Amino acid sequence: MNQRLQGIGMTSRRTRERMIHRLKEQGITHPAVLKVMLETPRHIFVEEALESRAYEDTALPIGFNQTISQPYIVARMTELLLEPGVPDKVLEVGTGSGYQTAILAQLAKRVHTVERIYPLQQRARRCLQDLNLRNVRMKHSDGGWGWEEYAPYDAIIVTAAPAEIPPALLEQMARRSVMVIPVGDGRAQMLKRVVRTEVGYQAEEVEPVIFVPLLPGVV
Ligand code: SAH
């Protein structure tokens, strides 16, 4: 691994170990999720000026009014997504920095990710290339429409909050698949887990969360 990926001081593996310790204290138990988060250099996904804060348990700005989600939320959502088993094909709506994408790419067979802000998508693409993660397909589009071409998906993760779950995403769920999505139109939302069964959908509330809104159109 080169120097930048490896990190030093506040971006070193030692600092990541402390982050993992915290995640365990916060109730994250899935061994594969913890392992991948230990090994993934989160600092390359934030601006250089913020690198030393990359392993704090907080969301950080990534430009364009967007944020990289806090480690706890990334871990929790990933854990919920993997609960029914390791998904073959995942759809992520809201690539952002690409950090969540990188975590998923190391746990699922293929990841399809959609982002509406082009420069963010490009930056995320470079980070995934630096990590040599090749099982990710990216699309510059409004993810409220999902990504029909590769549907249905075994798992869908949405990292921006709509007021209501977009019907296209429900349609693109495979049977016995799972979707994790923050829902609500205020500053605070509810994280929901939706399971598609043989006969319909079951939704369950997980915990209150704060996400940026899911916005229409592309930039
Ligand atoms: N998982 C990302 C979270 C980024 S914040 C990370 O950890 O970095 C949410 C992202 O969703 C932003 O980049 C925002 O531009 C994107 N987004 C918002 N509405 C969207 C939409 N309709 N389609 C695709 N992406 C969207």
Residues whose N, C-alpha, C, O or C-beta is under 5 A from the ligand:
A	BS01	SAH	Q66 T67 I68 S69 V93 G94 T95 G96 S97 G98 Y99 Q100 V114 E115 R116 I117 S141 D142 G143 G144 T159 A160 P213 L214 L215 P216
